[in-house]
Amino acid sequence: MKSKFLIAVDSGKSSSKAVMREDGSIHRIKFPTRVEQVSDFGAEVSPGSFLVEYQGKSFLIGSMLDESKMNFDLSKNNEQHRLCIYLAITNLLLKSKRLIGFSDISLAINIPLLLYKNETQKKAYHDSISNNGEPICITVNRKAFVFRISQLLLLPEGIGNVYTQLNEYRSKKALMIDIGSLNINYLEFNNLVPNYEKMLTADLGINILRSKIADSLSSKYGISVSDSDAERLFTDKYLVIDGVKREESKEIIEGMISNHVKDIFNYAKSRKLSFNNVEAIFSGGGAILLSDYIAATFPSAVFATDSQFANVLSFLRILETKYGQAA
C-alpha cells in the first residue's frame, strides 16, 4: 500500500526541524543535526538520538553527540544533511495515523542562498536528496522504512513567516533576517515577492559569537572557556570560576553581544540593504537569544512567531499550494 505525504524540512547546522499536516493539525519534530558514523554500537539510544543504518553503514544522530559533530561547510550537499533529512521524514511518518507502507513523499527543503542562485549547484543538490527518484531504504532504531521522494522543492533559507502570514505582508516591503547557528540570511520581499538581488548571507551566526566570547574570556582569565560554557553565558551573563562570580565579566559579555548585533545591521547596510520604510522581521533560534539586544539597537524590530519553525512552516505552505493536500 502506498500513501502520499507532504513534508517540509529545515535542516540547519545546529538542528533539523520538520513538519507535516494531517487531519487539520501539524506534526512537528526537532533534533540536533549531529552525525557520527559508528560500528558495533551497543549502548542504549537515549531520547533525542537515533541509530540509523543506510547504504551498509551505521550512524548515530542527535543529542548523544556533542557540538563538535556539527558540520560547518557552507554547502548542505553532504552525507550529514542528507541523513538528517531522511531521518526527519521517518520521524514524521511514525507520527502519522495512516499505514505508512511504501510512502510517496512530496518534500520541501532549505538550500543556502548562495547555492539557490546557482542552477548547477541546485540540480546537484536536488538529485542527491531525491536519490534520483529511486526508493530510499533506511533503518531507524531498528525499524525499516522505504519511501520515494517523487517531488522535491528547494526553497531559499530564511524566508521566515512570510508565507504563513500572507495578509500581513501582501502590501509590505519586508526584510527577513534569519539568525542561525553559523550564518545569518537576509531576504528582502516586496509584496510577497523575494528580491533576487537582495539575498545575502553573513557568517555572523550564534556559534560565531559564542566562539568570540569564549576566546575573549579565555584570554582575559587565563583559563579554558569552551563554546558550551559560552552558551550558558547568554543567560547567566557572568563567568563563574571555581564557584566565584567574576563581576567584571558581565560588561565584557554584554559588550560583545551588543557589538555582534550592531555587526548584523552594519553588514546589511554595507550591502545596500535599506532599513527605510521596511519592516524588519527576525527569525531563527538566534533571534530568540539576541532579542533584547536587537530590540535595544532597532526598537521597531519584529520577531517572527514560532521563530524556530517559521521557515519550515512557510516551506509547508508553499508545498501545499503547489501540490495540494496529502492523500
VOPAGU-2260 file (C-alpha; in pm, 1 decimal, decimal comma):
REM VOPAGU-2260
SITE   aa  ch    i         X         Y         Z
SITE  MET   A    0       0,0       0,0       0,0
SITE  LYS   A    1     132,6     341,3     -99,9
SITE  SER   A    2      47,2     659,7      91,0
SITE  LYS   A    3     133,1    1014,0     -14,1
SITE  PHE   A    4     277,9    1260,3     235,9
SITE  LEU   A    5     367,2    1628,5     209,5
SITE  ILE   A    6     664,7    1704,5     433,2
SITE  ALA   A    7     877,1    2014,9     486,4
SITE  VAL   A    8    1225,4    2001,4     639,8
SITE  ASP   A    9    1457,9    2278,3     755,9
SITE  SER   A   10    1792,5    2108,9     815,2
SITE  GLY   A   11    2012,0    2365,0     987,6
SITE  LYS   A   12    2369,1    2341,9    1110,4
SITE  SER   A   13    2252,4    2320,3    1471,7
SITE  SER   A   14    1915,5    2146,2    1449,9
SITE  SER   A   15    1679,6    1989,8    1199,1
SITE  LYS   A   16    1312,0    2084,5    1206,3
SITE  ALA   A   17    1033,3    1919,3    1009,1
SITE  VAL   A   18     654,0    1949,1     981,9
SITE  MET   A   19     365,1    1761,1     821,6
SITE  ARG   A   20      -7,3    1839,9     823,2
SITE  GLU   A   21    -257,9    1563,7     894,5
SITE  ASP   A   22    -629,4    1588,9     974,7
SITE  GLY   A   23    -605,5    1962,7    1019,1
SITE  SER   A   24    -322,2    1956,4    1272,3
SITE  ILE   A   25      52,4    1985,3    1219,1
SITE  HIS   A   26     300,7    1725,3    1336,6
SITE  ARG   A   27     643,9    1867,4    1410,6
SITE  ILE   A   28     980,7    1727,8    1513,0
SITE  LYS   A   29    1320,7    1871,4    1601,5
SITE  PHE   A   30    1658,4    1711,7    1675,2
SITE  PRO   A   31    2026,4    1818,2    1673,1
SITE  THR   A   32    2198,2    1798,4    1332,4
SITE  ARG   A   33    2492,2    1597,6    1467,3
SITE  VAL   A   34    2609,7    1283,6    1291,7
SITE  GLU   A   35    2884,9    1031,0    1354,8
SITE  GLN   A   36    2949,6     703,4    1178,7
SITE  VAL   A   37    2964,3     414,8    1427,7
SITE  SER   A   38    3026,6      40,2    1426,1
SITE  ASP   A   39    2907,0    -226,5    1669,7
SITE  PHE   A   40    2712,8      34,7    1862,1
SITE  GLY   A   41    2578,7    -134,9    2172,9
SITE  ALA   A   42    2474,8     148,5    2402,3
SITE  GLU   A   43    2114,1     233,0    2476,9
SITE  VAL   A   44    1995,2     506,6    2241,4
SITE  SER   A   45    1865,8     795,0    2451,9
SITE  PRO   A   46    1562,5    1012,0    2365,7
SITE  GLY   A   47    1651,3    1268,9    2100,9
SITE  SER   A   48    1907,2    1035,9    1942,8
SITE  PHE   A   49    1877,8     778,0    1668,2
SITE  LEU   A   50    2071,9     481,2    1537,0
SITE  VAL   A   51    2046,5     497,3    1159,6
SITE  GLU   A   52    2150,6     235,3     906,4
SITE  TYR   A   53    2181,4     348,8     546,7
SITE  GLN   A   54    2363,9     200,4     248,0
SITE  GLY   A   55    2551,6     -51,6     460,8
SITE  LYS   A   56    2677,2     198,8     717,9
SITE  SER   A   57    2562,0     284,2    1069,2
SITE  PHE   A   58    2532,4     635,0    1212,1
SITE  LEU   A   59    2445,7     788,1    1545,6
SITE  ILE   A   60    2245,0    1108,8    1506,8
SITE  GLY   A   61    2119,9    1355,4    1764,6
SITE  SER   A   62    2166,4    1469,3    2121,2
SITE  MET   A   63    2405,6    1193,6    2235,4
SITE  LEU   A   64    2676,7    1364,1    2026,7
SITE  ASP   A   65    2844,6    1688,9    2123,7
SITE  GLU   A   66    2865,3    2001,9    1909,2
SITE  SER   A   67    3198,2    1901,4    1758,2
SITE  LYS   A   68    2995,0    1670,9    1531,9
SITE  MET   A   69    2819,9    1963,6    1364,8
SITE  ASN   A   70    2907,6    2024,3    1000,7
SITE  PHE   A   71    3034,1    2375,8     928,0
SITE  ASP   A   72    3058,1    2353,1     547,2
SITE  LEU   A   73    2857,4    2614,3     357,1
SITE  SER   A   74    2714,1    2352,4     122,8
SITE  LYS   A   75    2448,8    2117,4     252,4
SITE  ASN   A   76    2504,9    1870,3     -27,3
SITE  ASN   A   77    2670,9    1622,0     206,1
SITE  GLU   A   78    2602,4    1297,2     384,7
SITE  GLN   A   79    2522,9    1460,6     717,3
SITE  HIS   A   80    2236,6    1676,2     594,0
SITE  ARG   A   81    2105,0    1405,4     362,4
SITE  LEU   A   82    2081,1    1161,4     653,9
SITE  CYS   A   83    1913,4    1419,4     877,0
SITE  ILE   A   84    1655,1    1498,8     608,9
SITE  TYR   A   85    1575,6    1128,6     567,2
SITE  LEU   A   86    1561,7    1083,9     945,2
SITE  ALA   A   87    1321,0    1378,1     975,3
SITE  ILE   A   88    1094,7    1215,2     715,4
SITE  THR   A   89    1086,2     884,5     905,0
SITE  ASN   A   90    1011,6    1058,5    1236,1
SITE  LEU   A   91     710,0    1229,4    1083,8
SITE  LEU   A   92     590,4     909,0     918,9
SITE  LEU   A   93     585,5     747,9    1262,4
SITE  LYS   A   94     350,8    1021,4    1383,5
SITE  SER   A   95     100,2     952,4    1105,9
SITE  LYS   A   96    -225,1     769,5    1176,5
SITE  ARG   A   97    -212,2     616,8     830,7
SITE  LEU   A   98     -37,5     295,6     730,6
SITE  ILE   A   99     296,2     411,9     600,3
SITE  GLY   A  100     399,0     103,7     399,0
SITE  PHE   A  101     576,8     228,5      87,3
SITE  SER   A  102     548,2     605,0     118,8
SITE  ASP   A  103     541,1     859,6    -161,6
SITE  ILE   A  104     690,0    1187,7     -42,4
SITE  SER   A  105     644,8    1539,6    -174,2
SITE  LEU   A  106     924,9    1723,9       1,3
SITE  ALA   A  107    1022,4    2087,4      51,7
SITE  ILE   A  108    1367,3    2158,6     195,2
SITE  ASN   A  109    1600,2    2452,3     250,5
SITE  ILE   A  110    1903,1    2534,5      39,7
SITE  PRO   A  111    2166,5    2800,7     123,4
SITE  LEU   A  112    2102,1    3131,5     -53,7
SITE  LEU   A  113    2430,6    3128,7    -243,4
SITE  LEU   A  114    2353,7    2782,1    -379,6
SITE  TYR   A  115    1991,9    2876,0    -452,4
SITE  LYS   A  116    2124,4    3125,5    -707,4
SITE  ASN   A  117    2338,1    2862,9    -882,5
SITE  GLU   A  118    2143,7    2632,2   -1115,1
SITE  THR   A  119    2421,6    2372,1   -1135,5
SITE  GLN   A  120    2450,7    2351,5    -756,7
SITE  LYS   A  121    2072,9    2334,0    -718,8
SITE  LYS   A  122    2044,5    2044,2    -961,0
SITE  ALA   A  123    2324,7    1852,7    -790,3
SITE  TYR   A  124    2156,8    1901,3    -452,4
SITE  HIS   A  125    1816,1    1805,1    -593,8
SITE  ASP   A  126    1946,2    1482,4    -745,1
SITE  SER   A  127    2138,7    1392,3    -430,0
SITE  ILE   A  128    1847,3    1438,1    -188,4
SITE  SER   A  129    1588,2    1279,6    -418,8
SITE  ASN   A  130    1818,4     980,9    -481,2
SITE  ASN   A  131    1740,8    1037,3    -849,9
SITE  GLY   A  132    1384,0     925,6    -783,8
SITE  GLU   A  133    1485,9     579,6    -668,5
SITE  PRO   A  134    1343,2     423,1    -348,8
SITE  ILE   A  135    1523,0     517,2     -27,6
SITE  CYS   A  136    1569,7     233,8     221,0
SITE  ILE   A  137    1671,3     334,4     571,0
SITE  THR   A  138    1654,1     179,5     917,0
SITE  VAL   A  139    1599,0     397,5    1223,8
SITE  ASN   A  140    1632,4     243,7    1570,0
SITE  ARG   A  141    1595,1     -96,8    1403,4
SITE  LYS   A  142    1270,1      -7,2    1224,6
SITE  ALA   A  143    1285,9     -25,1     844,8
SITE  PHE   A  144    1140,8     243,8     617,0
SITE  VAL   A  145    1106,2     258,6     239,7
SITE  PHE   A  146     996,0     574,8      64,2
SITE  ARG   A  147    1039,0     760,2    -262,3
SITE  ILE   A  148    1078,0    1137,0    -297,9
SITE  SER   A  149     866,5    1190,9    -606,2
SITE  GLN   A  150     853,0    1570,3    -587,2
SITE  LEU   A  151    1117,5    1797,1    -437,3
SITE  LEU   A  152    1111,7    2173,3    -386,7
SITE  LEU   A  153    1433,4    2355,1    -299,8
SITE  LEU   A  154    1347,1    2677,2    -119,6
SITE  PRO   A  155    1575,5    2959,2      -3,4
SITE  GLU   A  156    1677,8    2958,4     359,6
SITE  GLY   A  157    1549,1    3228,7     586,8
SITE  ILE   A  158    1211,8    3311,0     432,9
SITE  GLY   A  159    1068,5    3332,8     782,5
SITE  ASN   A  160     693,0    3354,1     830,1
SITE  VAL   A  161     614,4    3546,4     509,4
SITE  TYR   A  162     410,1    3265,9     351,6
SITE  THR   A  163     224,2    3168,3     665,7
SITE  GLN   A  164     109,5    3527,3     716,1
SITE  LEU   A  165      30,5    3630,2     360,1
SITE  ASN   A  166    -217,3    3902,6     451,4
SITE  GLU   A  167      35,1    4062,5     685,0
SITE  TYR   A  168     299,8    4105,0     415,2
SITE  ARG   A  169      92,4    4124,3      96,9
SITE  SER   A  170     134,1    4501,4      66,0
SITE  LYS   A  171     461,4    4549,3     254,6
SITE  LYS   A  172     830,5    4574,0     196,3
SITE  ALA   A  173     974,1    4324,4     444,1
SITE  LEU   A  174    1330,0    4234,6     532,9
SITE  MET   A  175    1363,1    3885,3     680,1
SITE  ILE   A  176    1672,1    3834,5     895,3
SITE  ASP   A  177    1712,8    3471,1     995,1
SITE  ILE   A  178    1979,1    3410,8    1261,3
SITE  GLY   A  179    2112,9    3057,5    1263,3
SITE  SER   A  180    2399,9    2883,9    1436,5
SITE  LEU   A  181    2657,6    2954,1    1164,7
SITE  ASN   A  182    2508,6    3208,0     924,6
SITE  ILE   A  183    2260,2    3490,3     903,7
SITE  ASN   A  184    2037,4    3509,6     597,4
SITE  TYR   A  185    1888,7    3837,1     474,2
SITE  LEU   A  186    1596,3    3829,5     228,8
SITE  GLU   A  187    1404,0    4132,3     108,7
SITE  PHE   A  188    1042,8    4088,9      -2,1
SITE  ASN   A  189     828,4    4339,0    -186,4
SITE  ASN   A  190     457,8    4249,9    -170,2
SITE  LEU   A  191     547,4    3882,2    -107,6
SITE  VAL   A  192     793,7    3869,8    -398,7
SITE  PRO   A  193    1155,7    3794,6    -296,9
SITE  ASN   A  194    1416,7    4030,2    -440,2
SITE  TYR   A  195    1676,4    3808,1    -605,2
SITE  GLU   A  196    1945,0    4076,2    -576,7
SITE  LYS   A  197    1876,7    4122,5    -203,8
SITE  MET   A  198    1950,8    3766,6     -90,2
SITE  LEU   A  199    2257,7    3780,9     133,2
SITE  THR   A  200    2441,2    3555,3     377,0
SITE  ALA   A  201    2683,5    3658,0     652,2
SITE  ASP   A  202    2890,9    3436,2     880,6
SITE  LEU   A  203    2754,1    3606,5    1191,7
SITE  GLY   A  204    2558,0    3320,6    1347,1
SITE  ILE   A  205    2530,3    3238,9    1715,7
SITE  ASN   A  206    2817,4    2989,2    1714,2
SITE  ILE   A  207    3047,8    3257,9    1576,7
SITE  LEU   A  208    2950,1    3487,7    1863,5
SITE  ARG   A  209    2992,3    3211,9    2121,5
SITE  SER   A  210    3342,8    3139,9    1994,9
SITE  LYS   A  211    3436,6    3508,8    2016,4
SITE  ILE   A  212    3308,6    3528,2    2373,5
SITE  ALA   A  213    3488,8    3207,2    2472,2
SITE  ASP   A  214    3817,6    3327,0    2318,2
SITE  SER   A  215    3794,5    3668,3    2485,9
SITE  LEU   A  216    3724,5    3528,5    2832,8
SITE  SER   A  217    3988,1    3258,1    2796,1
SITE  SER   A  218    4245,5    3524,5    2713,7
SITE  LYS   A  219    4143,9    3756,6    2999,6
SITE  TYR   A  220    4124,0    3498,1    3274,6
SITE  GLY   A  221    4389,5    3254,4    3156,2
SITE  ILE   A  222    4155,8    2955,0    3163,4
SITE  SER   A  223    3986,5    2741,1    2903,4
SITE  VAL   A  224    3632,7    2861,4    2829,1
SITE  SER   A  225    3463,0    2625,2    2585,8
SITE  ASP   A  226    3189,7    2714,6    2337,9
SITE  SER   A  227    2944,2    2514,1    2550,5
SITE  ASP   A  228    3050,0    2723,3    2853,7
SITE  ALA   A  229    2983,7    3034,2    2647,4
SITE  GLU   A  230    2631,1    2912,8    2569,6
SITE  ARG   A  231    2541,8    2941,1    2938,5
SITE  LEU   A  232    2671,3    3297,7    2943,1
SITE  PHE   A  233    2381,8    3415,0    2724,5
SITE  THR   A  234    2152,2    3357,2    3020,6
SITE  ASP   A  235    2388,7    3378,2    3320,3
SITE  LYS   A  236    2563,0    3697,2    3196,9
SITE  TYR   A  237    2857,0    3624,2    3428,4
SITE  LEU   A  238    3155,3    3392,3    3415,5
SITE  VAL   A  239    3181,8    3182,8    3731,3
SITE  ILE   A  240    3524,7    3030,5    3800,9
SITE  ASP   A  241    3551,5    2769,8    4075,1
SITE  GLY   A  242    3227,8    2898,5    4227,0
SITE  VAL   A  243    3336,0    3264,6    4223,6
SITE  LYS   A  244    3133,6    3507,6    4009,8
SITE  ARG   A  245    3359,3    3738,3    3810,4
SITE  GLU   A  246    3163,7    4064,1    3828,6
SITE  GLU   A  247    3359,3    4241,1    3554,1
SITE  SER   A  248    3283,7    3959,6    3310,4
SITE  LYS   A  249    2925,6    4082,0    3268,4
SITE  GLU   A  250    3040,3    4402,2    3098,5
SITE  ILE   A  251    3266,7    4205,9    2865,1
SITE  ILE   A  252    2995,1    3957,1    2768,7
SITE  GLU   A  253    2720,2    4212,7    2715,9
SITE  GLY   A  254    2956,2    4440,7    2523,7
SITE  MET   A  255    3049,3    4160,5    2283,7
SITE  ILE   A  256    2685,2    4062,9    2228,5
SITE  SER   A  257    2586,6    4425,5    2164,4
SITE  ASN   A  258    2870,9    4471,9    1915,7
SITE  HIS   A  259    2778,1    4150,0    1739,0
SITE  VAL   A  260    2419,4    4270,8    1696,3
SITE  LYS   A  261    2549,0    4601,0    1555,3
SITE  ASP   A  262    2757,6    4397,0    1310,4
SITE  ILE   A  263    2437,9    4224,2    1194,3
SITE  PHE   A  264    2284,8    4558,8    1099,3
SITE  ASN   A  265    2607,6    4705,2     962,4
SITE  TYR   A  266    2661,8    4407,8     732,2
SITE  ALA   A  267    2317,9    4457,7     581,4
SITE  LYS   A  268    2374,6    4829,4     531,9
SITE  SER   A  269    2717,8    4770,4     378,7
SITE  ARG   A  270    2548,6    4551,9     115,7
SITE  LYS   A  271    2294,3    4825,4      37,4
SITE  LEU   A  272    2005,1    4670,4     226,9
SITE  SER   A  273    1792,2    4961,2     344,4
SITE  PHE   A  274    1605,5    4979,6     674,1
SITE  ASN   A  275    1394,0    5271,9     549,7
SITE  ASN   A  276    1021,3    5210,0     501,4
SITE  VAL   A  277    1070,8    4842,7     568,5
SITE  GLU   A  278     951,5    4603,0     834,4
SITE  ALA   A  279    1248,4    4409,3     969,5
SITE  ILE   A  280    1145,2    4063,8    1091,2
SITE  PHE   A  281    1383,8    3841,6    1284,8
SITE  SER   A  282    1352,3    3463,9    1294,7
SITE  GLY   A  283    1553,0    3157,9    1393,7
SITE  GLY   A  284    1682,5    3034,5    1724,9
SITE  GLY   A  285    1947,9    3305,6    1727,2
SITE  ALA   A  286    1681,7    3576,5    1715,1
SITE  ILE   A  287    1537,0    3439,7    2038,0
SITE  LEU   A  288    1874,4    3453,4    2214,5
SITE  LEU   A  289    1953,2    3804,9    2091,0
SITE  SER   A  290    1602,4    3952,1    2108,6
SITE  ASP   A  291    1672,6    4201,2    2390,8
SITE  TYR   A  292    1986,1    4331,3    2220,7
SITE  ILE   A  293    1817,3    4352,1    1879,2
SITE  ALA   A  294    1525,2    4547,2    2027,1
SITE  ALA   A  295    1767,5    4785,7    2201,0
SITE  THR   A  296    1951,8    4851,0    1873,8
SITE  PHE   A  297    1642,0    4861,6    1649,8
SITE  PRO   A  298    1326,4    4927,2    1856,6
SITE  SER   A  299    1088,9    4867,7    1564,3
SITE  ALA   A  300    1219,6    4513,2    1508,9
SITE  VAL   A  301     951,9    4244,8    1473,5
SITE  PHE   A  302    1011,4    3888,4    1590,0
SITE  ALA   A  303     851,6    3604,8    1398,2
SITE  THR   A  304     602,9    3399,3    1593,2
SITE  ASP   A  305     713,6    3037,7    1641,4
SITE  SER   A  306    1057,2    3163,9    1545,0
SITE  GLN   A  307    1246,5    2833,8    1519,3
SITE  PHE   A  308     977,2    2679,4    1298,3
SITE  ALA   A  309     895,2    2992,5    1097,1
SITE  ASN   A  310    1094,9    2886,0     791,1
SITE  VAL   A  311     976,9    2526,3     774,9
SITE  LEU   A  312     611,2    2623,0     823,1
SITE  SER   A  313     644,4    2857,6     524,5
SITE  PHE   A  314     802,7    2572,4     328,1
SITE  LEU   A  315     499,4    2355,9     405,7
SITE  ARG   A  316     257,0    2626,6     295,9
SITE  ILE   A  317     438,6    2663,9     -38,7
SITE  LEU   A  318     445,8    2285,9     -83,7
SITE  GLU   A  319      72,7    2252,8     -16,4
SITE  THR   A  320      -7,3    2538,6    -253,4
SITE  LYS   A  321     191,0    2371,9    -531,6
SITE  TYR   A  322      91,7    2007,5    -481,3
SITE  GLY   A  323    -227,8    2016,7    -275,3
SITE  GLN   A  324    -302,7    1824,3      41,8
SITE  ALA   A  325    -159,7    1479,6     110,2
SITE  ALA   A  326    -366,8    1181,5       6,0
